[in-house]
Amino acid sequence: MLFKRIILLVGSIIGMLILFNTDFYQHWFTIYLFPAETPITEQFQKTSLDQRKERRYGNTYNLVTFIKKTLDTSKFNKSEPIILLPPNNYLASKHLDMFHLPEPAEFYYHSGIKSVWTTSPDVEKANWVILPQGTASLVFVPITSPAQLHEILDSFKKFKPTL
């Protein structure tokens, strides 16, 4: 019985070593389990929920929280905001690779604000949009008319939303 347990232990260790030597899991292991970017003492100083989310989700979390703060202080907040998210391929075509917009469910998770993709059946309800401005920034503007919405959708139509 002891010999059987030893064989199972050795087999499981070898299996885990093989698993973690594949490219996908090796990348995951080094990125999420052993990130050596900051010293442990600095990590102990940044333990609030927002600081941990910012570290975990990066630029995506910062962008979504900025949009939430903008809406909270906006005078255009007449009704419940629904944000039209441009496809990430569209942003890449405008050389804005540093911005990666999350899917609507993740956007809602971080901000509590509804958002739609350009292919959503509820796209007509969108009253805000995120648009590129120049080569290094995004603007967040209200949609004031259905004609403006259709003009924006026409500029997005050759790009499909992807994660």
N, CA and C of each residue as an Amber inpcrd file, in Angstrom:
protein
   489
   0.8200000  -1.1900000   0.0000000   0.0000000   0.0000000   0.0000000
   0.8700000   1.2630000   0.0000000   1.9470000   1.2470000   0.7640000
   2.8590000   2.3840000   0.8180000   3.5360000   2.5860000  -0.5310000
   3.8980000   1.4860000  -1.1700000   4.5470000   1.5610000  -2.4860000
   3.6070000   2.1950000  -3.5180000   2.3240000   1.8670000  -3.4470000
   1.3340000   2.4260000  -4.3660000   1.2100000   3.9370000  -4.1580000
   1.2080000   4.4040000  -2.9220000   1.1180000   5.8400000  -2.6230000
   2.3560000   6.5830000  -3.1210000   3.5020000   5.9760000  -2.9680000
   4.7420000   6.6150000  -3.4390000   4.7190000   6.7330000  -4.9580000
   4.2880000   5.6980000  -5.6430000   4.2010000   5.7440000  -7.1070000
   3.2050000   6.8190000  -7.5440000   2.0510000   6.9290000  -6.8770000
   1.0700000   7.9540000  -7.2180000   1.6210000   9.3610000  -6.9450000
   2.3500000   9.5390000  -5.8530000   2.9520000  10.8350000  -5.5330000
   3.9680000  11.2370000  -6.5950000   4.8540000  10.3300000  -6.9490000
   5.8710000  10.6200000  -7.9620000   5.2150000  10.8960000  -9.3110000
   4.1970000  10.1220000  -9.6600000   3.4820000  10.3270000 -10.9280000
   2.7850000  11.6800000 -10.9810000   2.1790000  12.0930000  -9.8710000
   1.5040000  13.3930000  -9.8550000   2.5010000  14.5440000  -9.9170000
   3.6390000  14.4070000  -9.2740000   4.6830000  15.4440000  -9.3450000
   5.2020000  15.5600000 -10.7650000   5.4550000  14.4480000 -11.4110000
   5.9190000  14.4770000 -12.8100000   4.8430000  15.0850000 -13.7110000
   3.5880000  14.7450000 -13.4790000   2.4890000  15.3180000 -14.2620000
   2.3960000  16.8280000 -14.1050000   2.5590000  17.3320000 -12.8710000
   2.5170000  18.7760000 -12.6460000   3.7010000  19.4710000 -13.2930000
   4.8720000  18.8590000 -13.2400000   6.0470000  19.4470000 -13.8880000
   5.8570000  19.5320000 -15.4030000   5.2900000  18.4920000 -15.9860000
   5.0190000  18.5230000 -17.4310000   3.9810000  19.5970000 -17.7540000
   2.9250000  19.6930000 -16.9420000   1.8860000  20.6750000 -17.1650000
   2.4350000  22.1000000 -17.1100000   3.2190000  22.4020000 -16.0920000
   3.7280000  23.7600000 -15.9280000   4.8890000  24.0810000 -16.8650000
   5.3550000  23.1340000 -17.6290000   6.3730000  23.4180000 -18.6380000
   5.7780000  23.6860000 -20.0120000   4.4580000  23.5610000 -20.1570000
   3.8340000  23.9640000 -21.4180000   3.8090000  25.4870000 -21.4620000
   3.7890000  26.0450000 -22.6620000   3.8880000  27.5010000 -22.8250000
   2.7990000  28.2640000 -22.0960000   1.5490000  27.8220000 -22.2410000
   0.4340000  28.5460000 -21.6360000   0.5600000  28.6060000 -20.1190000
   0.7710000  27.4680000 -19.4730000   0.8290000  27.4350000 -18.0220000
   2.1260000  28.0310000 -17.4840000   3.1890000  27.9370000 -18.2430000
   4.4310000  28.5570000 -17.8030000   4.2700000  30.0740000 -17.7820000
   3.6080000  30.6150000 -18.8100000   3.3360000  32.0490000 -18.8430000
   2.4270000  32.4340000 -17.6770000   1.3510000  31.6930000 -17.4540000
   0.4310000  31.9590000 -16.3580000   1.1550000  31.8950000 -15.0110000
   1.9970000  30.8960000 -14.8490000   2.7220000  30.6900000 -13.5980000
   3.6330000  31.8780000 -13.2900000   4.3690000  32.3500000 -14.3000000
   5.3000000  33.4580000 -14.0570000   4.5930000  34.7920000 -13.9240000
   3.4730000  34.9810000 -14.6080000   2.7600000  36.2600000 -14.5450000
   1.9530000  36.3970000 -13.2570000   1.1920000  35.3660000 -12.8920000
   0.2610000  35.4980000 -11.7800000   0.7660000  34.9580000 -10.4490000
   1.6200000  33.9590000 -10.4790000   2.0750000  33.4070000  -9.2000000
   3.3910000  34.0020000  -8.7300000   4.2770000  34.3270000  -9.6550000
   5.5760000  34.8560000  -9.2590000   5.9280000  36.1510000  -9.9760000
   5.0860000  37.1830000  -9.8500000   5.4990000  38.4500000 -10.4620000
   6.5230000  39.1360000  -9.5550000   7.7090000  39.3340000 -10.0480000
   8.7730000  39.9300000  -9.2450000   8.9960000  41.3870000  -9.6210000
   7.9250000  42.0760000 -10.0320000   8.0710000  43.4610000 -10.4700000
   8.2960000  44.4120000  -9.2990000   7.5970000  44.1790000  -8.2090000
   7.7180000  45.0750000  -7.0620000   8.1190000  44.2830000  -5.8280000
   8.8710000  44.9150000  -4.9560000   9.2630000  44.2250000  -3.7200000
   8.0510000  43.9200000  -2.8350000   8.1730000  42.9050000  -2.0390000
   7.0730000  42.4570000  -1.1840000   6.6790000  43.5410000  -0.1760000
   7.6340000  44.3370000   0.2820000   7.2930000  45.3980000   1.2430000
   6.4010000  46.4520000   0.6010000   6.6310000  46.7460000  -0.6740000
   5.7790000  47.7070000  -1.3760000   4.3820000  47.1210000  -1.6040000
   4.3030000  45.8260000  -1.8580000   3.0090000  45.1920000  -2.0430000
   2.1890000  45.2110000  -0.7570000   2.8550000  45.1120000   0.3980000
   2.1510000  45.1570000   1.6740000   1.5510000  46.5370000   1.9330000
   2.1230000  47.5780000   1.3560000   1.6230000  48.9330000   1.5620000
   0.4160000  49.2360000   0.6750000   0.2100000  48.4730000  -0.3770000
  -0.8970000  48.7120000  -1.3120000  -1.8900000  47.5640000  -1.2320000
  -2.6780000  47.5500000  -0.1700000  -3.5950000  46.4330000   0.0270000
  -5.0640000  46.8220000  -0.0270000  -5.3850000  48.0800000  -0.3540000
  -6.8000000  48.4380000  -0.4470000  -7.4110000  47.7580000  -1.6690000
  -8.7090000  47.6690000  -1.6810000  -9.4020000  46.9750000  -2.7660000
  -9.1210000  47.6280000  -4.1200000  -9.1940000  48.9610000  -4.1880000
  -8.9380000  49.6520000  -5.4590000  -7.5060000  49.4690000  -5.9290000
  -6.5500000  49.4970000  -5.0090000  -5.1450000  49.3160000  -5.3910000
  -4.8970000  47.8990000  -5.9140000  -5.5390000  46.9190000  -5.2990000
  -5.3670000  45.5450000  -5.7700000  -6.0340000  45.3320000  -7.1280000
  -7.2230000  45.9310000  -7.3210000  -7.8830000  45.8230000  -8.6270000
  -7.0670000  46.5250000  -9.7080000  -6.5040000  47.6750000  -9.3780000
  -5.6760000  48.3930000 -10.3410000  -4.4580000  47.5680000 -10.7310000
  -3.8530000  46.9230000  -9.7760000  -2.6850000  46.0880000 -10.0710000
  -3.0850000  44.8510000 -10.8810000  -4.2290000  44.2710000 -10.5520000
  -4.6600000  43.0390000 -11.2080000  -5.1520000  43.2830000 -12.6340000
  -6.0020000  44.3150000 -12.8210000  -6.6360000  44.5320000 -14.1140000
  -5.9530000  45.6130000 -14.9500000  -5.0920000  46.4160000 -14.3450000
  -4.2780000  47.3700000 -15.0860000  -5.0580000  48.4950000 -15.7340000
  -4.7010000  48.7830000 -16.9830000  -5.2390000  49.9170000 -17.7150000
  -6.7460000  49.8060000 -17.9120000  -7.2580000  48.6010000 -18.0530000
  -8.7000000  48.4000000 -18.2280000  -9.4650000  48.9270000 -17.0250000
  -9.0240000  48.5840000 -15.8390000  -9.6870000  49.0340000 -14.6240000
  -9.6030000  50.5500000 -14.4840000  -8.4420000  51.1230000 -14.7900000
  -8.2880000  52.5760000 -14.7100000  -9.2300000  53.2930000 -15.6600000
  -9.3580000  52.7870000 -16.8720000 -10.2340000  53.3990000 -17.8640000
 -11.6940000  53.3310000 -17.4230000 -12.1220000  52.1830000 -16.9430000
 -13.5170000  52.0190000 -16.5280000 -13.8310000  52.8970000 -15.3210000
 -12.9370000  52.9680000 -14.3520000 -13.2040000  53.8190000 -13.1870000
 -13.1750000  55.2980000 -13.5530000 -12.3390000  55.6770000 -14.5220000
 -12.3350000  57.0670000 -14.9850000 -13.6820000  57.4090000 -15.6210000
 -14.2150000  56.4970000 -16.4170000 -15.5170000  56.7250000 -17.0500000
 -16.6050000  56.8330000 -15.9880000 -16.5470000  55.9960000 -14.9730000
 -17.5390000  56.0600000 -13.8910000 -17.4640000  57.3950000 -13.1640000
 -16.2610000  57.8630000 -12.8620000 -16.1160000  59.1570000 -12.1920000
 -16.6100000  60.2920000 -13.0760000 -16.3450000  60.2040000 -14.3700000
 -16.8120000  61.2300000 -15.2990000 -18.3320000  61.2810000 -15.3270000
 -18.9740000  60.1260000 -15.3680000 -20.4340000  60.0920000 -15.3780000
 -21.0230000  60.5890000 -14.0660000 -20.3600000  60.3040000 -12.9560000
 -20.8620000  60.7520000 -11.6580000 -20.8560000  62.2720000 -11.5510000
 -19.9060000  62.9300000 -12.2190000 -19.8020000  64.3880000 -12.1330000
 -20.3840000  65.0960000 -13.3550000 -20.9550000  64.3390000 -14.2820000
 -21.4450000  64.9170000 -15.5340000 -22.8140000  65.5540000 -15.3560000
 -23.0330000  66.6590000 -16.0690000 -24.3440000  67.2970000 -16.0500000
 -25.2810000  66.6700000 -17.0840000 -24.7480000  65.7740000 -17.9460000
 -25.5570000  65.1200000 -18.9630000 -26.2280000  63.8570000 -18.4340000
 -26.0800000  63.5630000 -17.1920000 -26.5740000  62.3170000 -16.6070000
 -28.0880000  62.3850000 -16.3920000 -28.8680000  62.5290000 -17.4760000
 -30.3220000  62.6650000 -17.3870000 -30.9950000  61.3240000 -17.1020000
 -30.5180000  60.2890000 -17.7200000 -31.1020000  58.9660000 -17.5400000
 -29.9810000  57.9730000 -17.2620000 -30.3500000  56.7260000 -17.1890000
 -29.3380000  55.7000000 -16.9540000 -28.3890000  55.6370000 -18.1450000
 -27.1000000  55.7920000 -17.9140000 -26.1630000  55.7650000 -19.0440000
 -25.9810000  54.3560000 -19.5970000 -25.9410000  54.2810000 -20.9130000
 -25.5980000  53.0430000 -21.6150000 -24.4930000  53.4230000 -22.5930000
 -23.3490000  52.8090000 -22.4320000 -22.1570000  53.2140000 -23.1650000
 -21.9230000  52.3030000 -24.3560000 -21.6760000  52.9030000 -25.5030000
 -21.3260000  52.1670000 -26.7080000 -19.8120000  51.9790000 -26.7200000
 -19.3910000  50.7270000 -26.6800000 -17.9620000  50.4180000 -26.6750000
 -17.4790000  50.1660000 -28.1010000 -16.4620000  50.8840000 -28.5360000
 -15.9400000  50.6120000 -29.8800000 -15.1980000  49.2800000 -29.9010000
 -15.1680000  48.6090000 -31.0410000 -14.4100000  47.3590000 -31.1270000
 -12.9160000  47.6140000 -30.8920000 -12.2670000  46.6790000 -30.2360000
 -10.8290000  46.8260000 -29.9820000 -10.0270000  46.8510000 -31.2830000
 -10.5380000  46.1860000 -32.3320000  -9.8730000  46.2370000 -33.6380000
  -9.8860000  47.6570000 -34.1860000 -10.9690000  48.3840000 -33.9290000
 -11.0710000  49.7670000 -34.3780000 -10.0290000  50.6290000 -33.6780000
  -9.8830000  50.4260000 -32.3710000  -8.8740000  51.1850000 -31.6280000
  -7.4720000  50.8460000 -32.1180000  -7.2290000  49.5820000 -32.4350000
  -5.9240000  49.1780000 -32.9520000  -5.6520000  49.8230000 -34.3070000
  -6.6920000  49.9630000 -35.1280000  -6.5050000  50.6010000 -36.4360000
  -6.1850000  52.0820000 -36.3030000  -6.5680000  52.6770000 -35.1790000
  -6.2500000  54.0810000 -34.8990000  -4.9660000  54.2180000 -34.0780000
  -4.2010000  53.1230000 -33.9580000  -2.9200000  53.0680000 -33.2420000
  -3.0800000  53.3600000 -31.7510000  -4.1670000  52.8570000 -31.1780000
  -4.4070000  52.9870000 -29.7450000  -4.3820000  51.6070000 -29.0950000
  -3.2990000  50.8700000 -29.3180000  -3.1700000  49.5190000 -28.7870000
  -3.0600000  49.4900000 -27.2630000  -2.6990000  50.6180000 -26.6600000
  -2.5330000  50.6520000 -25.2060000  -3.8670000  50.5530000 -24.4790000
  -4.9700000  50.8450000 -25.1850000  -6.2960000  50.7600000 -24.5960000
  -6.9730000  49.4760000 -25.0550000  -7.4290000  48.7110000 -24.1050000
  -8.1880000  47.5000000 -24.4160000  -9.4780000  47.5800000 -23.6200000
 -10.5760000  47.7560000 -24.3250000 -11.8580000  47.8680000 -23.6460000
 -12.3940000  46.4800000 -23.3310000 -12.9300000  46.3080000 -22.1440000
 -13.4500000  44.9840000 -21.7700000 -14.7960000  44.7260000 -22.4290000
 -15.2560000  43.4980000 -22.3070000 -16.5890000  43.1720000 -22.7980000
 -17.6210000  43.8280000 -21.8780000 -18.8540000  43.9910000 -22.3320000
 -19.8620000  44.6820000 -21.5180000 -20.0830000  44.0920000 -20.1240000
 -20.0010000  42.7800000 -19.9830000 -20.1970000  42.1760000 -18.6580000
 -19.0810000  42.5830000 -17.6960000 -17.8440000  42.5960000 -18.1710000
 -16.7240000  43.0070000 -17.3270000 -16.7940000  44.5050000 -17.0400000
 -17.2260000  45.2820000 -18.0210000 -17.4060000  46.7140000 -17.8170000
 -18.4060000  46.9610000 -16.6930000 -19.5140000  46.2230000 -16.7100000
 -20.5290000  46.3460000 -15.6650000 -19.9820000  45.8850000 -14.3080000
 -19.1820000  44.8510000 -14.3170000 -18.5860000  44.3320000 -13.0790000
 -17.7440000  45.3980000 -12.3870000 -16.9540000  46.1360000 -13.1630000
 -16.0690000  47.1360000 -12.5780000 -16.7680000  48.4470000 -12.2390000
 -17.8120000  48.8070000 -12.9660000 -18.3780000  50.1440000 -12.7930000
 -19.8470000  50.1790000 -12.3810000 -20.5930000  49.1280000 -12.6680000
 -22.0210000  49.1550000 -12.4040000 -22.7900000  49.9030000 -13.4840000
 -22.1430000  50.1830000 -14.6060000 -22.7510000  50.9280000 -15.7130000
 -22.9480000  49.9760000 -16.8860000 -24.1100000  50.0410000 -17.4910000
 -24.3960000  49.1780000 -18.6380000 -23.6460000  49.6780000 -19.8640000
 -23.2250000  48.7360000 -20.6810000 -22.5550000  49.0850000 -21.9340000
 -22.9760000  48.0710000 -22.9920000 -22.7990000  48.4520000 -24.2560000
 -23.1750000  47.5820000 -25.3620000 -22.0790000  47.6020000 -26.4110000
 -21.9910000  46.5090000 -27.1440000 -21.1240000  46.4490000 -28.3060000
 -21.9110000  46.9050000 -29.5280000 -21.2190000  47.1140000 -30.6100000
 -21.8670000  47.5910000 -31.8280000 -22.8020000  46.5620000 -32.4350000
 -22.6360000  45.2990000 -32.0920000 -23.4930000  44.2390000 -32.6310000
 -24.6370000  43.8640000 -31.6910000 -24.7760000  44.5660000 -30.5960000
 -25.8090000  44.2600000 -29.6130000 -27.1930000  44.6620000 -30.1260000
 -28.2280000  43.9130000 -29.7770000 -29.5830000  44.3240000 -30.1740000
 -30.0410000  45.6040000 -29.4710000 -29.3990000  45.9400000 -28.3530000
 -29.7670000  47.1450000 -27.6040000 -28.9000000  48.3520000 -27.9670000
 -28.2260000  48.3150000 -29.0920000 -27.3020000  49.3860000 -29.4600000
 -28.0320000  50.7200000 -29.6420000 -29.3050000  50.6890000 -29.9760000
 -30.0770000  51.9240000 -30.1710000 -30.3040000  52.6690000 -28.8510000
 -30.1360000  51.9890000 -27.7390000 -30.3340000  52.6200000 -26.4340000
 -29.0890000  53.3500000 -25.9330000 -27.9690000  53.1950000 -26.6230000
 -26.7130000  53.8130000 -26.1800000 -26.8370000  55.3350000 -26.1760000
 -26.3870000  55.9550000 -25.0800000 -26.4250000  57.4150000 -25.0040000
 -25.0600000  58.0310000 -24.7050000 -24.0310000  57.2290000 -24.6340000
 -22.6430000  57.6870000 -24.5040000 -21.7720000  56.8140000 -25.4010000
 -20.6300000  57.3290000 -25.8160000 -19.7120000  56.5620000 -26.6550000
 -18.2740000  56.9160000 -26.3000000 -17.4020000  55.9470000 -26.4730000
 -15.9590000  56.1540000 -26.2970000 -15.3630000  56.2220000 -27.6970000
 -14.6650000  57.3230000 -27.9930000 -14.0850000  57.5310000 -29.3130000
 -12.6050000  57.8690000 -29.2070000 -11.8160000  57.4970000 -30.2000000
 -10.3980000  57.8830000 -30.1900000 -10.2440000  59.3610000 -30.5240000
  -9.2590000  59.9600000 -29.8910000  -8.9290000  61.3560000 -30.1820000
  -7.4200000  61.4320000 -30.3610000  -6.9930000  61.7330000 -31.5560000
  -5.5690000  61.7790000 -31.8320000  -4.9680000  60.3880000 -31.8270000
  -3.7000000  60.3180000 -31.4450000  -3.0120000  59.0290000 -31.4580000
  -2.7060000  58.4900000 -30.0660000  -3.1440000  59.1880000 -29.0300000
  -2.7890000  58.7090000 -27.6990000  -3.8880000  58.8660000 -26.6610000
  -5.1170000  59.1480000 -27.0660000  -6.1410000  59.3370000 -26.0480000
  -7.5240000  58.9490000 -26.5690000  -8.4130000  58.7860000 -25.6210000
  -9.8080000  58.4970000 -25.9090000 -10.6540000  59.6040000 -25.3190000
 -11.7930000  59.8710000 -25.9490000 -12.7440000  60.8200000 -25.3840000
 -14.0460000  60.0800000 -25.1040000 -14.7590000  60.5970000 -24.1590000
 -16.0010000  60.0110000 -23.7090000 -17.0830000  61.0680000 -23.8960000
 -17.9460000  60.8800000 -24.8850000 -18.9050000  61.9270000 -25.2460000
 -20.3340000  61.3910000 -25.2450000 -21.3100000  62.2820000 -24.9700000
 -22.7090000  61.8490000 -25.0310000 -23.1840000  61.7630000 -26.4750000
 -24.1200000  60.8640000 -26.7120000 -24.7700000  60.7510000 -28.0160000
 -26.0570000  61.5490000 -27.9050000 -26.1790000  62.5780000 -28.7390000
 -27.3080000  63.4980000 -28.6000000 -28.4740000  63.2140000 -29.5250000
 -28.2510000  62.4360000 -30.5860000 -29.3470000  62.1670000 -31.5200000
 -29.1670000  60.7940000 -32.1630000 -30.2530000  60.2150000 -32.6660000
 -30.1340000  58.9330000 -33.3810000 -29.2630000  59.0470000 -34.6360000
 -29.2830000  60.2050000 -35.2830000 -28.4390000  60.3880000 -36.4720000
 -26.9620000  60.3170000 -36.1070000 -26.5960000  60.9050000 -34.9740000
 -25.2060000  60.8370000 -34.5170000 -24.8250000  59.3980000 -34.1940000
 -25.7380000  58.6500000 -33.5790000 -25.4820000  57.2460000 -33.2610000
 -25.2410000  56.4370000 -34.5320000 -26.0600000  56.6460000 -35.5540000
 -25.8990000  55.8960000 -36.7980000 -24.6070000  56.2810000 -37.5260000
 -24.2130000  57.5190000 -37.4100000 -22.9410000  57.9520000 -38.0020000
 -21.7630000  57.2570000 -37.3140000 -21.8400000  57.1580000 -35.9970000
 -20.7860000  56.4790000 -35.2320000 -20.7640000  54.9920000 -35.5810000
 -21.9350000  54.3800000 -35.6600000 -22.0160000  52.9510000 -35.9950000
 -21.4930000  52.6830000 -37.4000000 -21.7000000  53.6060000 -38.3250000
 -21.1670000  53.4470000 -39.6800000 -19.6440000  53.4290000 -39.6810000
 -19.0320000  54.2290000 -38.8040000 -17.5630000  54.2260000 -38.7490000
 -17.0190000  52.9390000 -38.1220000 -17.8430000  52.2600000 -37.3120000
 -17.4240000  51.0260000 -36.6570000 -17.7890000  49.7740000 -37.4470000
 -18.6100000  49.8700000 -38.4930000 -19.2440000  48.6840000 -39.0600000
 -18.3000000  47.6680000 -39.6740000 -17.1160000  48.0590000 -40.1460000
 -16.2320000  47.0470000 -40.7070000 -15.3640000  46.3460000 -39.6620000
 -15.5640000  46.6820000 -38.3990000 -14.8190000  46.0560000 -37.3020000
 -15.7930000  45.2820000 -36.4140000 -15.4620000  44.0350000 -36.1360000
 -16.3110000  43.2100000 -35.2760000 -15.7470000  43.2230000 -33.8500000
 -16.6220000  43.3120000 -32.8440000 -16.1470000  43.2820000 -31.4660000
 -15.5070000  41.9460000 -31.1220000 -14.3310000  41.9890000 -30.5160000
 -13.6340000  40.7910000 -30.0560000 -13.0730000  41.0560000 -28.6720000
 -12.7810000  40.0000000 -27.9860000 -12.2010000  40.1350000 -26.6420000
 -10.7420000  40.4410000 -26.6900000
